[in-house]
Amino acid sequence: MSASVRIPTPLRSATGGVAEVTVDASTVREMVADLERQHPGIRDRICEESGEIRRFVNVFVGDEDIRFLQGLETQIPPDTQVSIIPAVAGGR
């Protein structure tokens, strides 16, 4: 099944500047694998060495944060948009 993945500006250097990538995946784990297949090196920017999503990277399937669903096993319904959003810290 295909899904559209929105790539944030800080990760676009890994996708050759592309802001949206279509992946063939039914889970977030498969999405990460297909992103890596298409754009080698992007997985290391999204995931820890253990394979888990980095703490400062948020992934949304539709409007739902995968941390409150099934994490990497979260299902991606057909034609759903997935957003990768780096956490933003602020302050002094």
HTML snippet that shows the backbone in 3Dmol.js (N, CA, C, O; Angstrom):
<script src="https://3Dmol.org/build/3Dmol-min.js"></script>
<div id="view" style="width:600px;height:400px;position:relative"></div>
<script>
const pdb = `
ATOM      1  N   MET A   1       0.847  -1.174   0.000  1.00  0.00           N
ATOM      2  CA  MET A   1       0.000   0.000   0.000  1.00  0.00           C
ATOM      3  C   MET A   1       0.889   1.232   0.000  1.00  0.00           C
ATOM      4  O   MET A   1       1.957   1.243   0.612  1.00  0.00           O
ATOM      5  N   SER A   2       0.446   2.246  -0.678  1.00  0.00           N
ATOM      6  CA  SER A   2       1.269   3.448  -0.733  1.00  0.00           C
ATOM      7  C   SER A   2       0.757   4.505   0.237  1.00  0.00           C
ATOM      8  O   SER A   2      -0.436   4.616   0.519  1.00  0.00           O
ATOM      9  N   ALA A   3       1.707   5.262   0.723  1.00  0.00           N
ATOM     10  CA  ALA A   3       1.403   6.381   1.616  1.00  0.00           C
ATOM     11  C   ALA A   3       2.336   7.521   1.251  1.00  0.00           C
ATOM     12  O   ALA A   3       3.410   7.311   0.687  1.00  0.00           O
ATOM     13  N   SER A   4       1.919   8.702   1.574  1.00  0.00           N
ATOM     14  CA  SER A   4       2.716   9.893   1.327  1.00  0.00           C
ATOM     15  C   SER A   4       3.373  10.308   2.641  1.00  0.00           C
ATOM     16  O   SER A   4       2.704  10.393   3.671  1.00  0.00           O
ATOM     17  N   VAL A   5       4.687  10.567   2.609  1.00  0.00           N
ATOM     18  CA  VAL A   5       5.419  10.949   3.812  1.00  0.00           C
ATOM     19  C   VAL A   5       5.935  12.373   3.631  1.00  0.00           C
ATOM     20  O   VAL A   5       6.682  12.664   2.696  1.00  0.00           O
ATOM     21  N   ARG A   6       5.526  13.249   4.535  1.00  0.00           N
ATOM     22  CA  ARG A   6       6.008  14.634   4.514  1.00  0.00           C
ATOM     23  C   ARG A   6       7.362  14.672   5.214  1.00  0.00           C
ATOM     24  O   ARG A   6       7.495  14.235   6.357  1.00  0.00           O
ATOM     25  N   ILE A   7       8.362  15.200   4.513  1.00  0.00           N
ATOM     26  CA  ILE A   7       9.722  15.264   5.010  1.00  0.00           C
ATOM     27  C   ILE A   7       9.987  16.688   5.506  1.00  0.00           C
ATOM     28  O   ILE A   7       9.818  17.646   4.751  1.00  0.00           O
ATOM     29  N   PRO A   8      10.404  16.835   6.773  1.00  0.00           N
ATOM     30  CA  PRO A   8      10.672  18.175   7.295  1.00  0.00           C
ATOM     31  C   PRO A   8      11.954  18.760   6.679  1.00  0.00           C
ATOM     32  O   PRO A   8      12.833  18.020   6.236  1.00  0.00           O
ATOM     33  N   THR A   9      12.043  20.053   6.661  1.00  0.00           N
ATOM     34  CA  THR A   9      13.191  20.742   6.076  1.00  0.00           C
ATOM     35  C   THR A   9      14.537  20.205   6.564  1.00  0.00           C
ATOM     36  O   THR A   9      15.427  20.010   5.736  1.00  0.00           O
ATOM     37  N   PRO A  10      14.736  19.953   7.867  1.00  0.00           N
ATOM     38  CA  PRO A  10      16.045  19.461   8.306  1.00  0.00           C
ATOM     39  C   PRO A  10      16.438  18.093   7.726  1.00  0.00           C
ATOM     40  O   PRO A  10      17.620  17.752   7.711  1.00  0.00           O
ATOM     41  N   LEU A  11      15.464  17.313   7.252  1.00  0.00           N
ATOM     42  CA  LEU A  11      15.763  15.991   6.687  1.00  0.00           C
ATOM     43  C   LEU A  11      15.804  15.980   5.162  1.00  0.00           C
ATOM     44  O   LEU A  11      16.133  14.961   4.556  1.00  0.00           O
ATOM     45  N   ARG A  12      15.473  17.099   4.550  1.00  0.00           N
ATOM     46  CA  ARG A  12      15.396  17.126   3.081  1.00  0.00           C
ATOM     47  C   ARG A  12      16.749  16.957   2.411  1.00  0.00           C
ATOM     48  O   ARG A  12      16.812  16.582   1.240  1.00  0.00           O
ATOM     49  N   SER A  13      17.828  17.224   3.129  1.00  0.00           N
ATOM     50  CA  SER A  13      19.145  16.981   2.530  1.00  0.00           C
ATOM     51  C   SER A  13      19.324  15.481   2.266  1.00  0.00           C
ATOM     52  O   SER A  13      20.073  15.097   1.367  1.00  0.00           O
ATOM     53  N   ALA A  14      18.652  14.649   3.031  1.00  0.00           N
ATOM     54  CA  ALA A  14      18.723  13.199   2.846  1.00  0.00           C
ATOM     55  C   ALA A  14      17.844  12.718   1.694  1.00  0.00           C
ATOM     56  O   ALA A  14      18.019  11.605   1.198  1.00  0.00           O
ATOM     57  N   THR A  15      16.896  13.561   1.270  1.00  0.00           N
ATOM     58  CA  THR A  15      15.990  13.175   0.178  1.00  0.00           C
ATOM     59  C   THR A  15      16.253  13.977  -1.088  1.00  0.00           C
ATOM     60  O   THR A  15      15.425  13.995  -1.999  1.00  0.00           O
ATOM     61  N   GLY A  16      17.400  14.639  -1.149  1.00  0.00           N
ATOM     62  CA  GLY A  16      17.708  15.443  -2.332  1.00  0.00           C
ATOM     63  C   GLY A  16      16.813  16.660  -2.452  1.00  0.00           C
ATOM     64  O   GLY A  16      16.567  17.146  -3.556  1.00  0.00           O
ATOM     65  N   GLY A  17      16.321  17.158  -1.321  1.00  0.00           N
ATOM     66  CA  GLY A  17      15.476  18.348  -1.327  1.00  0.00           C
ATOM     67  C   GLY A  17      13.997  18.078  -1.491  1.00  0.00           C
ATOM     68  O   GLY A  17      13.193  19.010  -1.474  1.00  0.00           O
ATOM     69  N   VAL A  18      13.623  16.822  -1.648  1.00  0.00           N
ATOM     70  CA  VAL A  18      12.218  16.462  -1.853  1.00  0.00           C
ATOM     71  C   VAL A  18      11.451  16.613  -0.536  1.00  0.00           C
ATOM     72  O   VAL A  18      11.901  16.153   0.513  1.00  0.00           O
ATOM     73  N   ALA A  19      10.290  17.264  -0.609  1.00  0.00           N
ATOM     74  CA  ALA A  19       9.489  17.536   0.584  1.00  0.00           C
ATOM     75  C   ALA A  19       8.466  16.448   0.885  1.00  0.00           C
ATOM     76  O   ALA A  19       7.948  16.371   1.999  1.00  0.00           O
ATOM     77  N   GLU A  20       8.176  15.608  -0.101  1.00  0.00           N
ATOM     78  CA  GLU A  20       7.186  14.550   0.090  1.00  0.00           C
ATOM     79  C   GLU A  20       7.622  13.323  -0.694  1.00  0.00           C
ATOM     80  O   GLU A  20       7.978  13.418  -1.868  1.00  0.00           O
ATOM     81  N   VAL A  21       7.590  12.172  -0.037  1.00  0.00           N
ATOM     82  CA  VAL A  21       8.030  10.923  -0.644  1.00  0.00           C
ATOM     83  C   VAL A  21       6.882   9.921  -0.558  1.00  0.00           C
ATOM     84  O   VAL A  21       6.213   9.829   0.471  1.00  0.00           O
ATOM     85  N   THR A  22       6.657   9.181  -1.619  1.00  0.00           N
ATOM     86  CA  THR A  22       5.659   8.113  -1.605  1.00  0.00           C
ATOM     87  C   THR A  22       6.376   6.814  -1.253  1.00  0.00           C
ATOM     88  O   THR A  22       7.400   6.472  -1.845  1.00  0.00           O
ATOM     89  N   VAL A  23       5.822   6.100  -0.280  1.00  0.00           N
ATOM     90  CA  VAL A  23       6.401   4.830   0.152  1.00  0.00           C
ATOM     91  C   VAL A  23       5.390   3.714  -0.027  1.00  0.00           C
ATOM     92  O   VAL A  23       4.180   3.937  -0.073  1.00  0.00           O
ATOM     93  N   ASP A  24       5.922   2.509  -0.126  1.00  0.00           N
ATOM     94  CA  ASP A  24       5.088   1.309  -0.181  1.00  0.00           C
ATOM     95  C   ASP A  24       5.213   0.648   1.185  1.00  0.00           C
ATOM     96  O   ASP A  24       6.185  -0.058   1.453  1.00  0.00           O
ATOM     97  N   ALA A  25       4.228   0.877   2.046  1.00  0.00           N
ATOM     98  CA  ALA A  25       4.321   0.390   3.425  1.00  0.00           C
ATOM     99  C   ALA A  25       2.933   0.287   4.039  1.00  0.00           C
ATOM    100  O   ALA A  25       2.032   1.065   3.726  1.00  0.00           O
ATOM    101  N   SER A  26       2.784  -0.708   4.934  1.00  0.00           N
ATOM    102  CA  SER A  26       1.523  -0.824   5.664  1.00  0.00           C
ATOM    103  C   SER A  26       1.704  -0.524   7.151  1.00  0.00           C
ATOM    104  O   SER A  26       0.723  -0.397   7.883  1.00  0.00           O
ATOM    105  N   THR A  27       2.977  -0.409   7.606  1.00  0.00           N
ATOM    106  CA  THR A  27       3.260  -0.025   8.986  1.00  0.00           C
ATOM    107  C   THR A  27       4.353   1.049   8.984  1.00  0.00           C
ATOM    108  O   THR A  27       5.025   1.260   7.975  1.00  0.00           O
ATOM    109  N   VAL A  28       4.519   1.714  10.112  1.00  0.00           N
ATOM    110  CA  VAL A  28       5.567   2.727  10.226  1.00  0.00           C
ATOM    111  C   VAL A  28       6.930   2.072  10.073  1.00  0.00           C
ATOM    112  O   VAL A  28       7.818   2.661   9.457  1.00  0.00           O
ATOM    113  N   ARG A  29       7.125   0.880  10.610  1.00  0.00           N
ATOM    114  CA  ARG A  29       8.403   0.166  10.450  1.00  0.00           C
ATOM    115  C   ARG A  29       8.718  -0.039   8.963  1.00  0.00           C
ATOM    116  O   ARG A  29       9.848   0.192   8.534  1.00  0.00           O
ATOM    117  N   GLU A  30       7.735  -0.468   8.186  1.00  0.00           N
ATOM    118  CA  GLU A  30       7.923  -0.660   6.751  1.00  0.00           C
ATOM    119  C   GLU A  30       8.176   0.669   6.049  1.00  0.00           C
ATOM    120  O   GLU A  30       8.940   0.727   5.086  1.00  0.00           O
ATOM    121  N   MET A  31       7.535   1.742   6.531  1.00  0.00           N
ATOM    122  CA  MET A  31       7.747   3.071   5.963  1.00  0.00           C
ATOM    123  C   MET A  31       9.203   3.498   6.115  1.00  0.00           C
ATOM    124  O   MET A  31       9.816   3.993   5.169  1.00  0.00           O
ATOM    125  N   VAL A  32       9.754   3.301   7.320  1.00  0.00           N
ATOM    126  CA  VAL A  32      11.147   3.670   7.574  1.00  0.00           C
ATOM    127  C   VAL A  32      12.063   2.854   6.656  1.00  0.00           C
ATOM    128  O   VAL A  32      13.015   3.392   6.090  1.00  0.00           O
ATOM    129  N   ALA A  33      11.778   1.568   6.509  1.00  0.00           N
ATOM    130  CA  ALA A  33      12.597   0.706   5.646  1.00  0.00           C
ATOM    131  C   ALA A  33      12.532   1.166   4.192  1.00  0.00           C
ATOM    132  O   ALA A  33      13.550   1.182   3.500  1.00  0.00           O
ATOM    133  N   ASP A  34      11.336   1.541   3.724  1.00  0.00           N
ATOM    134  CA  ASP A  34      11.214   1.980   2.332  1.00  0.00           C
ATOM    135  C   ASP A  34      11.858   3.346   2.129  1.00  0.00           C
ATOM    136  O   ASP A  34      12.449   3.599   1.079  1.00  0.00           O
ATOM    137  N   LEU A  35      11.752   4.230   3.119  1.00  0.00           N
ATOM    138  CA  LEU A  35      12.457   5.508   3.027  1.00  0.00           C
ATOM    139  C   LEU A  35      13.962   5.269   2.908  1.00  0.00           C
ATOM    140  O   LEU A  35      14.635   5.908   2.099  1.00  0.00           O
ATOM    141  N   GLU A  36      14.484   4.346   3.718  1.00  0.00           N
ATOM    142  CA  GLU A  36      15.918   4.032   3.682  1.00  0.00           C
ATOM    143  C   GLU A  36      16.299   3.433   2.332  1.00  0.00           C
ATOM    144  O   GLU A  36      17.367   3.735   1.799  1.00  0.00           O
ATOM    145  N   ARG A  37      15.442   2.597   1.783  1.00  0.00           N
ATOM    146  CA  ARG A  37      15.717   2.000   0.466  1.00  0.00           C
ATOM    147  C   ARG A  37      15.811   3.087  -0.602  1.00  0.00           C
ATOM    148  O   ARG A  37      16.690   3.048  -1.463  1.00  0.00           O
ATOM    149  N   GLN A  38      14.896   4.058  -0.539  1.00  0.00           N
ATOM    150  CA  GLN A  38      14.869   5.124  -1.533  1.00  0.00           C
ATOM    151  C   GLN A  38      15.933   6.190  -1.288  1.00  0.00           C
ATOM    152  O   GLN A  38      16.480   6.762  -2.231  1.00  0.00           O
ATOM    153  N   HIS A  39      16.221   6.449  -0.013  1.00  0.00           N
ATOM    154  CA  HIS A  39      17.137   7.525   0.369  1.00  0.00           C
ATOM    155  C   HIS A  39      18.088   7.024   1.450  1.00  0.00           C
ATOM    156  O   HIS A  39      17.907   7.330   2.628  1.00  0.00           O
ATOM    157  N   PRO A  40      19.108   6.252   1.050  1.00  0.00           N
ATOM    158  CA  PRO A  40      20.038   5.674   2.030  1.00  0.00           C
ATOM    159  C   PRO A  40      20.600   6.724   2.996  1.00  0.00           C
ATOM    160  O   PRO A  40      21.031   7.804   2.592  1.00  0.00           O
ATOM    161  N   GLY A  41      20.579   6.369   4.277  1.00  0.00           N
ATOM    162  CA  GLY A  41      21.087   7.253   5.316  1.00  0.00           C
ATOM    163  C   GLY A  41      20.003   7.976   6.097  1.00  0.00           C
ATOM    164  O   GLY A  41      20.270   8.491   7.182  1.00  0.00           O
ATOM    165  N   ILE A  42      18.786   8.028   5.569  1.00  0.00           N
ATOM    166  CA  ILE A  42      17.727   8.758   6.267  1.00  0.00           C
ATOM    167  C   ILE A  42      17.297   8.043   7.552  1.00  0.00           C
ATOM    168  O   ILE A  42      16.902   8.697   8.518  1.00  0.00           O
ATOM    169  N   ARG A  43      17.370   6.716   7.572  1.00  0.00           N
ATOM    170  CA  ARG A  43      16.970   5.974   8.766  1.00  0.00           C
ATOM    171  C   ARG A  43      17.789   6.409   9.985  1.00  0.00           C
ATOM    172  O   ARG A  43      17.245   6.555  11.079  1.00  0.00           O
ATOM    173  N   ASP A  44      19.090   6.616   9.797  1.00  0.00           N
ATOM    174  CA  ASP A  44      19.943   7.018  10.920  1.00  0.00           C
ATOM    175  C   ASP A  44      19.557   8.383  11.484  1.00  0.00           C
ATOM    176  O   ASP A  44      19.860   8.690  12.637  1.00  0.00           O
ATOM    177  N   ARG A  45      18.901   9.184  10.688  1.00  0.00           N
ATOM    178  CA  ARG A  45      18.477  10.503  11.154  1.00  0.00           C
ATOM    179  C   ARG A  45      17.118  10.449  11.847  1.00  0.00           C
ATOM    180  O   ARG A  45      16.750  11.367  12.580  1.00  0.00           O
ATOM    181  N   ILE A  46      16.377   9.367  11.608  1.00  0.00           N
ATOM    182  CA  ILE A  46      15.043   9.198  12.193  1.00  0.00           C
ATOM    183  C   ILE A  46      15.077   8.249  13.388  1.00  0.00           C
ATOM    184  O   ILE A  46      14.348   8.444  14.361  1.00  0.00           O
ATOM    185  N   CYS A  47      15.921   7.227  13.311  1.00  0.00           N
ATOM    186  CA  CYS A  47      15.910   6.148  14.307  1.00  0.00           C
ATOM    187  C   CYS A  47      17.214   6.050  15.095  1.00  0.00           C
ATOM    188  O   CYS A  47      18.289   6.422  14.625  1.00  0.00           O
ATOM    189  N   GLU A  48      17.069   5.532  16.309  1.00  0.00           N
ATOM    190  CA  GLU A  48      18.220   5.192  17.147  1.00  0.00           C
ATOM    191  C   GLU A  48      18.875   3.933  16.587  1.00  0.00           C
ATOM    192  O   GLU A  48      18.313   3.288  15.702  1.00  0.00           O
ATOM    193  N   GLU A  49      20.055   3.575  17.091  1.00  0.00           N
ATOM    194  CA  GLU A  49      20.718   2.337  16.670  1.00  0.00           C
ATOM    195  C   GLU A  49      19.847   1.111  16.943  1.00  0.00           C
ATOM    196  O   GLU A  49      19.929   0.110  16.232  1.00  0.00           O
ATOM    197  N   SER A  50      19.012   1.203  17.982  1.00  0.00           N
ATOM    198  CA  SER A  50      18.114   0.099  18.341  1.00  0.00           C
ATOM    199  C   SER A  50      16.981  -0.083  17.335  1.00  0.00           C
ATOM    200  O   SER A  50      16.294  -1.104  17.344  1.00  0.00           O
ATOM    201  N   GLY A  51      16.791   0.911  16.467  1.00  0.00           N
ATOM    202  CA  GLY A  51      15.707   0.858  15.492  1.00  0.00           C
ATOM    203  C   GLY A  51      14.490   1.657  15.898  1.00  0.00           C
ATOM    204  O   GLY A  51      13.606   1.903  15.077  1.00  0.00           O
ATOM    205  N   GLU A  52      14.432   2.067  17.163  1.00  0.00           N
ATOM    206  CA  GLU A  52      13.300   2.869  17.639  1.00  0.00           C
ATOM    207  C   GLU A  52      13.408   4.300  17.116  1.00  0.00           C
ATOM    208  O   GLU A  52      14.501   4.797  16.844  1.00  0.00           O
ATOM    209  N   ILE A  53      12.259   4.949  16.981  1.00  0.00           N
ATOM    210  CA  ILE A  53      12.232   6.351  16.560  1.00  0.00           C
ATOM    211  C   ILE A  53      12.944   7.193  17.621  1.00  0.00           C
ATOM    212  O   ILE A  53      12.737   6.998  18.818  1.00  0.00           O
ATOM    213  N   ARG A  54      13.776   8.119  17.177  1.00  0.00           N
ATOM    214  CA  ARG A  54      14.495   8.991  18.115  1.00  0.00           C
ATOM    215  C   ARG A  54      13.511   9.803  18.953  1.00  0.00           C
ATOM    216  O   ARG A  54      12.412  10.131  18.506  1.00  0.00           O
ATOM    217  N   ARG A  55      13.934  10.119  20.185  1.00  0.00           N
ATOM    218  CA  ARG A  55      13.075  10.872  21.110  1.00  0.00           C
ATOM    219  C   ARG A  55      12.621  12.207  20.541  1.00  0.00           C
ATOM    220  O   ARG A  55      11.492  12.637  20.776  1.00  0.00           O
ATOM    221  N   PHE A  56      13.499  12.859  19.795  1.00  0.00           N
ATOM    222  CA  PHE A  56      13.192  14.199  19.313  1.00  0.00           C
ATOM    223  C   PHE A  56      12.546  14.206  17.927  1.00  0.00           C
ATOM    224  O   PHE A  56      12.422  15.261  17.305  1.00  0.00           O
ATOM    225  N   VAL A  57      12.140  13.044  17.449  1.00  0.00           N
ATOM    226  CA  VAL A  57      11.441  12.938  16.170  1.00  0.00           C
ATOM    227  C   VAL A  57      10.027  12.440  16.445  1.00  0.00           C
ATOM    228  O   VAL A  57       9.833  11.400  17.074  1.00  0.00           O
ATOM    229  N   ASN A  58       9.061  13.183  15.972  1.00  0.00           N
ATOM    230  CA  ASN A  58       7.654  12.801  16.126  1.00  0.00           C
ATOM    231  C   ASN A  58       7.135  12.308  14.782  1.00  0.00           C
ATOM    232  O   ASN A  58       7.413  12.912  13.746  1.00  0.00           O
ATOM    233  N   VAL A  59       6.391  11.224  14.798  1.00  0.00           N
ATOM    234  CA  VAL A  59       5.813  10.677  13.578  1.00  0.00           C
ATOM    235  C   VAL A  59       4.302  10.613  13.772  1.00  0.00           C
ATOM    236  O   VAL A  59       3.807  10.064  14.756  1.00  0.00           O
ATOM    237  N   PHE A  60       3.588  11.183  12.816  1.00  0.00           N
ATOM    238  CA  PHE A  60       2.129  11.194  12.857  1.00  0.00           C
ATOM    239  C   PHE A  60       1.589  10.439  11.654  1.00  0.00           C
ATOM    240  O   PHE A  60       2.016  10.672  10.523  1.00  0.00           O
ATOM    241  N   VAL A  61       0.654   9.539  11.898  1.00  0.00           N
ATOM    242  CA  VAL A  61      -0.087   8.865  10.842  1.00  0.00           C
ATOM    243  C   VAL A  61      -1.433   9.571  10.823  1.00  0.00           C
ATOM    244  O   VAL A  61      -2.229   9.446  11.754  1.00  0.00           O
ATOM    245  N   GLY A  62      -1.674  10.303   9.762  1.00  0.00           N
ATOM    246  CA  GLY A  62      -2.828  11.197   9.758  1.00  0.00           C
ATOM    247  C   GLY A  62      -2.583  12.240  10.834  1.00  0.00           C
ATOM    248  O   GLY A  62      -1.571  12.940  10.794  1.00  0.00           O
ATOM    249  N   ASP A  63      -3.485  12.355  11.785  1.00  0.00           N
ATOM    250  CA  ASP A  63      -3.338  13.321  12.881  1.00  0.00           C
ATOM    251  C   ASP A  63      -2.922  12.662  14.190  1.00  0.00           C
ATOM    252  O   ASP A  63      -2.908  13.315  15.233  1.00  0.00           O
ATOM    253  N   GLU A  64      -2.582  11.371  14.147  1.00  0.00           N
ATOM    254  CA  GLU A  64      -2.293  10.620  15.368  1.00  0.00           C
ATOM    255  C   GLU A  64      -0.796  10.388  15.563  1.00  0.00           C
ATOM    256  O   GLU A  64      -0.110   9.912  14.659  1.00  0.00           O
ATOM    257  N   ASP A  65      -0.300  10.727  16.745  1.00  0.00           N
ATOM    258  CA  ASP A  65       1.091  10.508  17.115  1.00  0.00           C
ATOM    259  C   ASP A  65       1.285   9.015  17.366  1.00  0.00           C
ATOM    260  O   ASP A  65       0.559   8.425  18.167  1.00  0.00           O
ATOM    261  N   ILE A  66       2.262   8.393  16.688  1.00  0.00           N
ATOM    262  CA  ILE A  66       2.444   6.947  16.828  1.00  0.00           C
ATOM    263  C   ILE A  66       2.852   6.550  18.237  1.00  0.00           C
ATOM    264  O   ILE A  66       2.706   5.385  18.607  1.00  0.00           O
ATOM    265  N   ARG A  67       3.358   7.480  19.031  1.00  0.00           N
ATOM    266  CA  ARG A  67       3.728   7.157  20.420  1.00  0.00           C
ATOM    267  C   ARG A  67       2.496   6.757  21.242  1.00  0.00           C
ATOM    268  O   ARG A  67       2.609   6.037  22.234  1.00  0.00           O
ATOM    269  N   PHE A  68       1.328   7.228  20.819  1.00  0.00           N
ATOM    270  CA  PHE A  68       0.091   6.912  21.530  1.00  0.00           C
ATOM    271  C   PHE A  68      -0.699   5.810  20.815  1.00  0.00           C
ATOM    272  O   PHE A  68      -1.831   5.501  21.187  1.00  0.00           O
ATOM    273  N   LEU A  69      -0.086   5.230  19.791  1.00  0.00           N
ATOM    274  CA  LEU A  69      -0.697   4.120  19.066  1.00  0.00           C
ATOM    275  C   LEU A  69       0.169   2.879  19.294  1.00  0.00           C
ATOM    276  O   LEU A  69       0.411   2.494  20.438  1.00  0.00           O
ATOM    277  N   GLN A  70       0.629   2.263  18.227  1.00  0.00           N
ATOM    278  CA  GLN A  70       1.447   1.052  18.361  1.00  0.00           C
ATOM    279  C   GLN A  70       2.907   1.291  17.969  1.00  0.00           C
ATOM    280  O   GLN A  70       3.603   0.350  17.589  1.00  0.00           O
ATOM    281  N   GLY A  71       3.372   2.523  18.055  1.00  0.00           N
ATOM    282  CA  GLY A  71       4.762   2.822  17.717  1.00  0.00           C
ATOM    283  C   GLY A  71       5.084   2.413  16.298  1.00  0.00           C
ATOM    284  O   GLY A  71       4.330   2.720  15.374  1.00  0.00           O
ATOM    285  N   LEU A  72       6.201   1.720  16.115  1.00  0.00           N
ATOM    286  CA  LEU A  72       6.630   1.303  14.783  1.00  0.00           C
ATOM    287  C   LEU A  72       5.663   0.328  14.126  1.00  0.00           C
ATOM    288  O   LEU A  72       5.668   0.180  12.904  1.00  0.00           O
ATOM    289  N   GLU A  73       4.845  -0.330  14.916  1.00  0.00           N
ATOM    290  CA  GLU A  73       3.874  -1.288  14.364  1.00  0.00           C
ATOM    291  C   GLU A  73       2.543  -0.618  14.003  1.00  0.00           C
ATOM    292  O   GLU A  73       1.607  -1.297  13.582  1.00  0.00           O
ATOM    293  N   THR A  74       2.452   0.692  14.160  1.00  0.00           N
ATOM    294  CA  THR A  74       1.240   1.423  13.798  1.00  0.00           C
ATOM    295  C   THR A  74       0.926   1.199  12.323  1.00  0.00           C
ATOM    296  O   THR A  74       1.786   1.370  11.459  1.00  0.00           O
ATOM    297  N   GLN A  75      -0.299   0.820  12.054  1.00  0.00           N
ATOM    298  CA  GLN A  75      -0.757   0.603  10.683  1.00  0.00           C
ATOM    299  C   GLN A  75      -0.905   1.936   9.949  1.00  0.00           C
ATOM    300  O   GLN A  75      -1.304   2.946  10.529  1.00  0.00           O
ATOM    301  N   ILE A  76      -0.574   1.910   8.665  1.00  0.00           N
ATOM    302  CA  ILE A  76      -0.763   3.087   7.810  1.00  0.00           C
ATOM    303  C   ILE A  76      -1.851   2.726   6.798  1.00  0.00           C
ATOM    304  O   ILE A  76      -1.600   1.958   5.869  1.00  0.00           O
ATOM    305  N   PRO A  77      -3.046   3.268   6.968  1.00  0.00           N
ATOM    306  CA  PRO A  77      -4.111   2.979   6.007  1.00  0.00           C
ATOM    307  C   PRO A  77      -3.729   3.480   4.610  1.00  0.00           C
ATOM    308  O   PRO A  77      -2.947   4.422   4.485  1.00  0.00           O
ATOM    309  N   PRO A  78      -4.270   2.860   3.568  1.00  0.00           N
ATOM    310  CA  PRO A  78      -3.961   3.305   2.199  1.00  0.00           C
ATOM    311  C   PRO A  78      -4.247   4.795   2.020  1.00  0.00           C
ATOM    312  O   PRO A  78      -5.207   5.332   2.572  1.00  0.00           O
ATOM    313  N   ASP A  79      -3.397   5.439   1.243  1.00  0.00           N
ATOM    314  CA  ASP A  79      -3.547   6.849   0.879  1.00  0.00           C
ATOM    315  C   ASP A  79      -3.553   7.791   2.079  1.00  0.00           C
ATOM    316  O   ASP A  79      -4.170   8.855   2.033  1.00  0.00           O
ATOM    317  N   THR A  80      -2.873   7.406   3.144  1.00  0.00           N
ATOM    318  CA  THR A  80      -2.775   8.247   4.338  1.00  0.00           C
ATOM    319  C   THR A  80      -1.492   9.051   4.271  1.00  0.00           C
ATOM    320  O   THR A  80      -0.480   8.581   3.752  1.00  0.00           O
ATOM    321  N   GLN A  81      -1.537  10.256   4.794  1.00  0.00           N
ATOM    322  CA  GLN A  81      -0.324  11.060   4.863  1.00  0.00           C
ATOM    323  C   GLN A  81       0.350  10.844   6.212  1.00  0.00           C
ATOM    324  O   GLN A  81      -0.290  10.912   7.262  1.00  0.00           O
ATOM    325  N   VAL A  82       1.645  10.586   6.163  1.00  0.00           N
ATOM    326  CA  VAL A  82       2.468  10.436   7.360  1.00  0.00           C
ATOM    327  C   VAL A  82       3.352  11.668   7.438  1.00  0.00           C
ATOM    328  O   VAL A  82       3.906  12.104   6.429  1.00  0.00           O
ATOM    329  N   SER A  83       3.484  12.225   8.624  1.00  0.00           N
ATOM    330  CA  SER A  83       4.331  13.400   8.820  1.00  0.00           C
ATOM    331  C   SER A  83       5.439  13.077   9.799  1.00  0.00           C
ATOM    332  O   SER A  83       5.200  12.520  10.871  1.00  0.00           O
ATOM    333  N   ILE A  84       6.659  13.436   9.417  1.00  0.00           N
ATOM    334  CA  ILE A  84       7.811  13.319  10.307  1.00  0.00           C
ATOM    335  C   ILE A  84       8.104  14.734  10.768  1.00  0.00           C
ATOM    336  O   ILE A  84       8.364  15.619   9.953  1.00  0.00           O
ATOM    337  N   ILE A  85       8.061  14.949  12.080  1.00  0.00           N
ATOM    338  CA  ILE A  85       8.206  16.296  12.624  1.00  0.00           C
ATOM    339  C   ILE A  85       9.276  16.296  13.711  1.00  0.00           C
ATOM    340  O   ILE A  85       9.106  15.660  14.751  1.00  0.00           O
ATOM    341  N   PRO A  86      10.377  17.008  13.472  1.00  0.00           N
ATOM    342  CA  PRO A  86      11.395  17.091  14.520  1.00  0.00           C
ATOM    343  C   PRO A  86      10.871  17.946  15.663  1.00  0.00           C
ATOM    344  O   PRO A  86      10.187  18.945  15.445  1.00  0.00           O
ATOM    345  N   ALA A  87      11.205  17.538  16.900  1.00  0.00           N
ATOM    346  CA  ALA A  87      10.810  18.321  18.065  1.00  0.00           C
ATOM    347  C   ALA A  87      11.569  19.642  18.050  1.00  0.00           C
ATOM    348  O   ALA A  87      12.717  19.713  17.612  1.00  0.00           O
ATOM    349  N   VAL A  88      10.916  20.665  18.529  1.00  0.00           N
ATOM    350  CA  VAL A  88      11.528  21.986  18.586  1.00  0.00           C
ATOM    351  C   VAL A  88      11.676  22.385  20.040  1.00  0.00           C
ATOM    352  O   VAL A  88      10.719  22.342  20.813  1.00  0.00           O
ATOM    353  N   ALA A  89      12.866  22.768  20.394  1.00  0.00           N
ATOM    354  CA  ALA A  89      13.123  23.233  21.765  1.00  0.00           C
ATOM    355  C   ALA A  89      13.383  24.737  21.708  1.00  0.00           C
ATOM    356  O   ALA A  89      13.920  25.255  20.729  1.00  0.00           O
ATOM    357  N   GLY A  90      13.004  25.394  22.737  1.00  0.00           N
ATOM    358  CA  GLY A  90      13.205  26.831  22.750  1.00  0.00           C
ATOM    359  C   GLY A  90      13.665  27.299  24.100  1.00  0.00           C
ATOM    360  O   GLY A  90      13.948  26.501  24.994  1.00  0.00           O
ATOM    361  N   GLY A  91      13.735  28.555  24.232  1.00  0.00           N
ATOM    362  CA  GLY A  91      14.143  29.116  25.510  1.00  0.00           C
ATOM    363  C   GLY A  91      15.437  29.876  25.379  1.00  0.00           C
ATOM    364  O   GLY A  91      15.902  30.188  24.283  1.00  0.00           O
ATOM    365  N   ARG A  92      15.990  30.155  26.500  1.00  0.00           N
ATOM    366  CA  ARG A  92      17.220  30.955  26.527  1.00  0.00           C
ATOM    367  C   ARG A  92      18.440  30.113  26.568  1.00  0.00           C
ATOM    368  O   ARG A  92      19.552  30.639  26.594  1.00  0.00           O
TER     369      ARG A  92
END
`;
const viewer = $3Dmol.createViewer("view");
viewer.addModel(pdb, "pdb");
viewer.setStyle({}, {cartoon: {color: "spectrum"}});
viewer.zoomTo();
viewer.render();
</script>
